[in-house]
Amino acid sequence: MNHILFCQNCRKYTIAEQCSICSAKTVMPKPARYGPEDPYSSYRRQAKEAQLKARGWL
């Protein structure tokens, strides 16, 4: 099954594992699926807080 992938360098969508324009590795554009026992939720909250502080919004 093919999924739509995203090149972070060119900001283009493709089905290939490697971008045909810049030859960079493509990634899934969707966020991780939510689960109540999410082991990475604290890291996401810390990253979001640091991003908001960098912008001066907190």
mmCIF file as gemmi writes it, N, C-alpha and C atoms, coordinates in Angstrom:
data_model
loop_
_atom_site.group_PDB
_atom_site.id
_atom_site.type_symbol
_atom_site.label_atom_id
_atom_site.label_alt_id
_atom_site.label_comp_id
_atom_site.label_asym_id
_atom_site.label_entity_id
_atom_site.label_seq_id
_atom_site.pdbx_PDB_ins_code
_atom_site.Cartn_x
_atom_site.Cartn_y
_atom_site.Cartn_z
_atom_site.occupancy
_atom_site.B_iso_or_equiv
_atom_site.pdbx_formal_charge
_atom_site.auth_seq_id
_atom_site.auth_asym_id
_atom_site.pdbx_PDB_model_num
ATOM 1 N N . MET Axp A 1 ? 0.845 -1.184 0 1 0 ? 1 A 1
ATOM 2 C CA . MET Axp A 1 ? 0 0 0 1 0 ? 1 A 1
ATOM 3 C C . MET Axp A 1 ? 0.885 1.239 0 1 0 ? 1 A 1
ATOM 4 N N . ASN Axp A 2 ? 0.594 2.19 -0.839 1 0 ? 2 A 1
ATOM 5 C CA . ASN Axp A 2 ? 1.343 3.441 -0.913 1 0 ? 2 A 1
ATOM 6 C C . ASN Axp A 2 ? 0.645 4.523 -0.109 1 0 ? 2 A 1
ATOM 7 N N . HIS Axp A 3 ? 1.443 5.281 0.601 1 0 ? 3 A 1
ATOM 8 C CA . HIS Axp A 3 ? 0.937 6.41 1.365 1 0 ? 3 A 1
ATOM 9 C C . HIS Axp A 3 ? 1.545 7.682 0.794 1 0 ? 3 A 1
ATOM 10 N N . ILE Axp A 4 ? 0.871 8.777 1.004 1 0 ? 4 A 1
ATOM 11 C CA . ILE Axp A 4 ? 1.407 10.06 0.578 1 0 ? 4 A 1
ATOM 12 C C . ILE Axp A 4 ? 2.476 10.471 1.586 1 0 ? 4 A 1
ATOM 13 N N . LEU Axp A 5 ? 3.637 10.824 1.081 1 0 ? 5 A 1
ATOM 14 C CA . LEU Axp A 5 ? 4.756 11.256 1.903 1 0 ? 5 A 1
ATOM 15 C C . LEU Axp A 5 ? 5.075 12.715 1.598 1 0 ? 5 A 1
ATOM 16 N N . PHE Axp A 6 ? 5.869 13.336 2.449 1 0 ? 6 A 1
ATOM 17 C CA . PHE Axp A 6 ? 6.156 14.761 2.35 1 0 ? 6 A 1
ATOM 18 C C . PHE Axp A 6 ? 7.653 14.987 2.398 1 0 ? 6 A 1
ATOM 19 N N . CYS Axp A 7 ? 8.172 15.81 1.486 1 0 ? 7 A 1
ATOM 20 C CA . CYS Axp A 7 ? 9.585 16.197 1.489 1 0 ? 7 A 1
ATOM 21 C C . CYS Axp A 7 ? 9.704 17.505 2.27 1 0 ? 7 A 1
ATOM 22 N N . GLN Axp A 8 ? 10.498 17.481 3.329 1 0 ? 8 A 1
ATOM 23 C CA . GLN Axp A 8 ? 10.632 18.676 4.161 1 0 ? 8 A 1
ATOM 24 C C . GLN Axp A 8 ? 11.543 19.728 3.529 1 0 ? 8 A 1
ATOM 25 N N . ASN Axp A 9 ? 12.407 19.327 2.597 1 0 ? 9 A 1
ATOM 26 C CA . ASN Axp A 9 ? 13.281 20.294 1.931 1 0 ? 9 A 1
ATOM 27 C C . ASN Axp A 9 ? 12.518 21.102 0.884 1 0 ? 9 A 1
ATOM 28 N N . CYS Axp A 10 ? 11.824 20.401 -0.031 1 0 ? 10 A 1
ATOM 29 C CA . CYS Axp A 10 ? 11.11 21.065 -1.137 1 0 ? 10 A 1
ATOM 30 C C . CYS Axp A 10 ? 9.682 21.456 -0.765 1 0 ? 10 A 1
ATOM 31 N N . ARG Axp A 11 ? 9.178 20.866 0.316 1 0 ? 11 A 1
ATOM 32 C CA . ARG Axp A 11 ? 7.791 21.074 0.759 1 0 ? 11 A 1
ATOM 33 C C . ARG Axp A 11 ? 6.814 20.57 -0.304 1 0 ? 11 A 1
ATOM 34 N N . LYS Axp A 12 ? 7.129 19.414 -0.913 1 0 ? 12 A 1
ATOM 35 C CA . LYS Axp A 12 ? 6.286 18.781 -1.93 1 0 ? 12 A 1
ATOM 36 C C . LYS Axp A 12 ? 5.822 17.422 -1.426 1 0 ? 12 A 1
ATOM 37 N N . TYR Axp A 13 ? 4.666 16.981 -1.899 1 0 ? 13 A 1
ATOM 38 C CA . TYR Axp A 13 ? 4.122 15.675 -1.563 1 0 ? 13 A 1
ATOM 39 C C . TYR Axp A 13 ? 4.46 14.685 -2.672 1 0 ? 13 A 1
ATOM 40 N N . THR Axp A 14 ? 4.702 13.427 -2.268 1 0 ? 14 A 1
ATOM 41 C CA . THR Axp A 14 ? 5.058 12.389 -3.218 1 0 ? 14 A 1
ATOM 42 C C . THR Axp A 14 ? 4.677 11.022 -2.644 1 0 ? 14 A 1
ATOM 43 N N . ILE Axp A 15 ? 4.771 9.988 -3.457 1 0 ? 15 A 1
ATOM 44 C CA . ILE Axp A 15 ? 4.549 8.627 -2.994 1 0 ? 15 A 1
ATOM 45 C C . ILE Axp A 15 ? 5.891 7.918 -2.798 1 0 ? 15 A 1
ATOM 46 N N . ALA Axp A 16 ? 6.953 8.454 -3.362 1 0 ? 16 A 1
ATOM 47 C CA . ALA Axp A 16 ? 8.274 7.826 -3.3 1 0 ? 16 A 1
ATOM 48 C C . ALA Axp A 16 ? 8.905 7.994 -1.918 1 0 ? 16 A 1
ATOM 49 N N . GLU Axp A 17 ? 9.774 7.048 -1.57 1 0 ? 17 A 1
ATOM 50 C CA . GLU Axp A 17 ? 10.501 7.102 -0.307 1 0 ? 17 A 1
ATOM 51 C C . GLU Axp A 17 ? 11.566 8.198 -0.324 1 0 ? 17 A 1
ATOM 52 N N . GLN Axp A 18 ? 11.986 8.605 -1.522 1 0 ? 18 A 1
ATOM 53 C CA . GLN Axp A 18 ? 12.996 9.627 -1.689 1 0 ? 18 A 1
ATOM 54 C C . GLN Axp A 18 ? 12.468 10.67 -2.67 1 0 ? 18 A 1
ATOM 55 N N . CYS Axp A 19 ? 12.659 11.932 -2.37 1 0 ? 19 A 1
ATOM 56 C CA . CYS Axp A 19 ? 12.165 13.02 -3.213 1 0 ? 19 A 1
ATOM 57 C C . CYS Axp A 19 ? 12.846 12.988 -4.579 1 0 ? 19 A 1
ATOM 58 N N . SER Axp A 20 ? 12.054 13.124 -5.624 1 0 ? 20 A 1
ATOM 59 C CA . SER Axp A 20 ? 12.61 13.112 -6.98 1 0 ? 20 A 1
ATOM 60 C C . SER Axp A 20 ? 13.251 14.449 -7.348 1 0 ? 20 A 1
ATOM 61 N N . ILE Axp A 21 ? 12.963 15.506 -6.609 1 0 ? 21 A 1
ATOM 62 C CA . ILE Axp A 21 ? 13.514 16.828 -6.907 1 0 ? 21 A 1
ATOM 63 C C . ILE Axp A 21 ? 14.858 17.04 -6.209 1 0 ? 21 A 1
ATOM 64 N N . CYS Axp A 22 ? 14.913 16.782 -4.893 1 0 ? 22 A 1
ATOM 65 C CA . CYS Axp A 22 ? 16.133 17.069 -4.14 1 0 ? 22 A 1
ATOM 66 C C . CYS Axp A 22 ? 16.819 15.828 -3.575 1 0 ? 22 A 1
ATOM 67 N N . SER Axp A 23 ? 16.257 14.657 -3.773 1 0 ? 23 A 1
ATOM 68 C CA . SER Axp A 23 ? 16.802 13.372 -3.313 1 0 ? 23 A 1
ATOM 69 C C . SER Axp A 23 ? 16.857 13.231 -1.794 1 0 ? 23 A 1
ATOM 70 N N . ALA Axp A 24 ? 16.073 14.016 -1.074 1 0 ? 24 A 1
ATOM 71 C CA . ALA Axp A 24 ? 16.016 13.894 0.384 1 0 ? 24 A 1
ATOM 72 C C . ALA Axp A 24 ? 15.017 12.804 0.766 1 0 ? 24 A 1
ATOM 73 N N . LYS Axp A 25 ? 15.157 12.275 1.967 1 0 ? 25 A 1
ATOM 74 C CA . LYS Axp A 25 ? 14.237 11.253 2.456 1 0 ? 25 A 1
ATOM 75 C C . LYS Axp A 25 ? 12.9 11.913 2.795 1 0 ? 25 A 1
ATOM 76 N N . THR Axp A 26 ? 11.802 11.27 2.421 1 0 ? 26 A 1
ATOM 77 C CA . THR Axp A 26 ? 10.48 11.816 2.696 1 0 ? 26 A 1
ATOM 78 C C . THR Axp A 26 ? 9.944 11.252 4.005 1 0 ? 26 A 1
ATOM 79 N N . VAL Axp A 27 ? 8.989 11.959 4.615 1 0 ? 27 A 1
ATOM 80 C CA . VAL Axp A 27 ? 8.404 11.569 5.896 1 0 ? 27 A 1
ATOM 81 C C . VAL Axp A 27 ? 6.883 11.556 5.786 1 0 ? 27 A 1
ATOM 82 N N . MET Axp A 28 ? 6.239 10.912 6.756 1 0 ? 28 A 1
ATOM 83 C CA . MET Axp A 28 ? 4.783 10.909 6.811 1 0 ? 28 A 1
ATOM 84 C C . MET Axp A 28 ? 4.301 12.296 7.256 1 0 ? 28 A 1
ATOM 85 N N . PRO Axp A 29 ? 3.317 12.895 6.576 1 0 ? 29 A 1
ATOM 86 C CA . PRO Axp A 29 ? 2.862 14.234 6.948 1 0 ? 29 A 1
ATOM 87 C C . PRO Axp A 29 ? 1.885 14.242 8.123 1 0 ? 29 A 1
ATOM 88 N N . LYS Axp A 30 ? 1.416 13.062 8.532 1 0 ? 30 A 1
ATOM 89 C CA . LYS Axp A 30 ? 0.412 12.984 9.599 1 0 ? 30 A 1
ATOM 90 C C . LYS Axp A 30 ? 1.08 12.929 10.968 1 0 ? 30 A 1
ATOM 91 N N . PRO Axp A 31 ? 0.441 13.474 11.992 1 0 ? 31 A 1
ATOM 92 C CA . PRO Axp A 31 ? 0.976 13.331 13.356 1 0 ? 31 A 1
ATOM 93 C C . PRO Axp A 31 ? 0.758 11.903 13.854 1 0 ? 31 A 1
ATOM 94 N N . ALA Axp A 32 ? 1.445 11.556 14.919 1 0 ? 32 A 1
ATOM 95 C CA . ALA Axp A 32 ? 1.288 10.221 15.501 1 0 ? 32 A 1
ATOM 96 C C . ALA Axp A 32 ? -0.129 10.04 16.026 1 0 ? 32 A 1
ATOM 97 N N . ARG Axp A 33 ? -0.611 8.821 15.994 1 0 ? 33 A 1
ATOM 98 C CA . ARG Axp A 33 ? -1.953 8.513 16.481 1 0 ? 33 A 1
ATOM 99 C C . ARG Axp A 33 ? -2.013 8.731 17.99 1 0 ? 33 A 1
ATOM 100 N N . TYR Axp A 34 ? -3.12 9.3 18.471 1 0 ? 34 A 1
ATOM 101 C CA . TYR Axp A 34 ? -3.285 9.578 19.893 1 0 ? 34 A 1
ATOM 102 C C . TYR Axp A 34 ? -3.639 8.304 20.649 1 0 ? 34 A 1
ATOM 103 N N . GLY Axp A 35 ? -3.101 8.166 21.844 1 0 ? 35 A 1
ATOM 104 C CA . GLY Axp A 35 ? -3.465 7.079 22.746 1 0 ? 35 A 1
ATOM 105 C C . GLY Axp A 35 ? -3.414 7.591 24.172 1 0 ? 35 A 1
ATOM 106 N N . PRO Axp A 36 ? -4.263 7.099 25.047 1 0 ? 36 A 1
ATOM 107 C CA . PRO Axp A 36 ? -4.272 7.589 26.434 1 0 ? 36 A 1
ATOM 108 C C . PRO Axp A 36 ? -2.958 7.313 27.175 1 0 ? 36 A 1
ATOM 109 N N . GLU Axp A 37 ? -2.231 6.26 26.794 1 0 ? 37 A 1
ATOM 110 C CA . GLU Axp A 37 ? -0.952 5.937 27.428 1 0 ? 37 A 1
ATOM 111 C C . GLU Axp A 37 ? 0.195 6.456 26.58 1 0 ? 37 A 1
ATOM 112 N N . ASP Axp A 38 ? 0.086 7.662 26.073 1 0 ? 38 A 1
ATOM 113 C CA . ASP Axp A 38 ? 1.078 8.246 25.175 1 0 ? 38 A 1
ATOM 114 C C . ASP Axp A 38 ? 2.379 8.527 25.927 1 0 ? 38 A 1
ATOM 115 N N . PRO Axp A 39 ? 3.474 7.812 25.611 1 0 ? 39 A 1
ATOM 116 C CA . PRO Axp A 39 ? 4.717 8.019 26.348 1 0 ? 39 A 1
ATOM 117 C C . PRO Axp A 39 ? 5.458 9.303 25.956 1 0 ? 39 A 1
ATOM 118 N N . TYR Axp A 40 ? 5.095 9.934 24.856 1 0 ? 40 A 1
ATOM 119 C CA . TYR Axp A 40 ? 5.815 11.114 24.373 1 0 ? 40 A 1
ATOM 120 C C . TYR Axp A 40 ? 5.056 12.418 24.593 1 0 ? 40 A 1
ATOM 121 N N . SER Axp A 41 ? 3.935 12.378 25.274 1 0 ? 41 A 1
ATOM 122 C CA . SER Axp A 41 ? 3.124 13.588 25.441 1 0 ? 41 A 1
ATOM 123 C C . SER Axp A 41 ? 3.864 14.669 26.224 1 0 ? 41 A 1
ATOM 124 N N . SER Axp A 42 ? 4.628 14.28 27.248 1 0 ? 42 A 1
ATOM 125 C CA . SER Axp A 42 ? 5.352 15.288 28.034 1 0 ? 42 A 1
ATOM 126 C C . SER Axp A 42 ? 6.413 15.979 27.182 1 0 ? 42 A 1
ATOM 127 N N . TYR Axp A 43 ? 7.068 15.231 26.291 1 0 ? 43 A 1
ATOM 128 C CA . TYR Axp A 43 ? 8.073 15.829 25.407 1 0 ? 43 A 1
ATOM 129 C C . TYR Axp A 43 ? 7.433 16.816 24.432 1 0 ? 43 A 1
ATOM 130 N N . ARG Axp A 44 ? 6.256 16.474 23.905 1 0 ? 44 A 1
ATOM 131 C CA . ARG Axp A 44 ? 5.564 17.384 22.985 1 0 ? 44 A 1
ATOM 132 C C . ARG Axp A 44 ? 5.148 18.667 23.693 1 0 ? 44 A 1
ATOM 133 N N . ARG Axp A 45 ? 4.67 18.532 24.93 1 0 ? 45 A 1
ATOM 134 C CA . ARG Axp A 45 ? 4.28 19.725 25.69 1 0 ? 45 A 1
ATOM 135 C C . ARG Axp A 45 ? 5.491 20.613 25.981 1 0 ? 45 A 1
ATOM 136 N N . GLN Axp A 46 ? 6.64 20.002 26.327 1 0 ? 46 A 1
ATOM 137 C CA . GLN Axp A 46 ? 7.854 20.772 26.584 1 0 ? 46 A 1
ATOM 138 C C . GLN Axp A 46 ? 8.329 21.488 25.321 1 0 ? 46 A 1
ATOM 139 N N . ALA Axp A 47 ? 8.272 20.807 24.187 1 0 ? 47 A 1
ATOM 140 C CA . ALA Axp A 47 ? 8.693 21.418 22.924 1 0 ? 47 A 1
ATOM 141 C C . ALA Axp A 47 ? 7.767 22.573 22.549 1 0 ? 47 A 1
ATOM 142 N N . LYS Axp A 48 ? 6.467 22.385 22.744 1 0 ? 48 A 1
ATOM 143 C CA . LYS Axp A 48 ? 5.502 23.438 22.427 1 0 ? 48 A 1
ATOM 144 C C . LYS Axp A 48 ? 5.714 24.651 23.326 1 0 ? 48 A 1
ATOM 145 N N . GLU Axp A 49 ? 5.968 24.404 24.615 1 0 ? 49 A 1
ATOM 146 C CA . GLU Axp A 49 ? 6.208 25.5 25.545 1 0 ? 49 A 1
ATOM 147 C C . GLU Axp A 49 ? 7.478 26.267 25.176 1 0 ? 49 A 1
ATOM 148 N N . ALA Axp A 50 ? 8.539 25.545 24.8 1 0 ? 50 A 1
ATOM 149 C CA . ALA Axp A 50 ? 9.783 26.208 24.401 1 0 ? 50 A 1
ATOM 150 C C . ALA Axp A 50 ? 9.578 27.031 23.131 1 0 ? 50 A 1
ATOM 151 N N . GLN Axp A 51 ? 8.785 26.516 22.206 1 0 ? 51 A 1
ATOM 152 C CA . GLN Axp A 51 ? 8.502 27.241 20.969 1 0 ? 51 A 1
ATOM 153 C C . GLN Axp A 51 ? 7.732 28.53 21.264 1 0 ? 51 A 1
ATOM 154 N N . LEU Axp A 52 ? 6.748 28.458 22.146 1 0 ? 52 A 1
ATOM 155 C CA . LEU Axp A 52 ? 5.967 29.645 22.489 1 0 ? 52 A 1
ATOM 156 C C . LEU Axp A 52 ? 6.81 30.676 23.239 1 0 ? 52 A 1
ATOM 157 N N . LYS Axp A 53 ? 7.716 30.202 24.115 1 0 ? 53 A 1
ATOM 158 C CA . LYS Axp A 53 ? 8.605 31.127 24.829 1 0 ? 53 A 1
ATOM 159 C C . LYS Axp A 53 ? 9.569 31.82 23.873 1 0 ? 53 A 1
ATOM 160 N N . ALA Axp A 54 ? 10.052 31.093 22.872 1 0 ? 54 A 1
ATOM 161 C CA . ALA Axp A 54 ? 10.968 31.666 21.875 1 0 ? 54 A 1
ATOM 162 C C . ALA Axp A 54 ? 10.289 32.769 21.077 1 0 ? 54 A 1
ATOM 163 N N . ARG Axp A 55 ? 9.013 32.62 20.846 1 0 ? 55 A 1
ATOM 164 C CA . ARG Axp A 55 ? 8.249 33.639 20.119 1 0 ? 55 A 1
ATOM 165 C C . ARG Axp A 55 ? 7.838 34.798 21.015 1 0 ? 55 A 1
ATOM 166 N N . GLY Axp A 56 ? 7.965 34.623 22.334 1 0 ? 56 A 1
ATOM 167 C CA . GLY Axp A 56 ? 7.575 35.657 23.275 1 0 ? 56 A 1
ATOM 168 C C . GLY Axp A 56 ? 6.102 35.632 23.626 1 0 ? 56 A 1
ATOM 169 N N . TRP Axp A 57 ? 5.457 34.509 23.404 1 0 ? 57 A 1
ATOM 170 C CA . TRP Axp A 57 ? 4.02 34.407 23.682 1 0 ? 57 A 1
ATOM 171 C C . TRP Axp A 57 ? 3.745 33.872 25.063 1 0 ? 57 A 1
ATOM 172 N N . LEU Axp A 58 ? 4.758 33.424 25.782 1 0 ? 58 A 1
ATOM 173 C CA . LEU Axp A 58 ? 4.588 32.967 27.171 1 0 ? 58 A 1
ATOM 174 C C . LEU Axp A 58 ? 5.487 33.743 28.074 1 0 ? 58 A 1
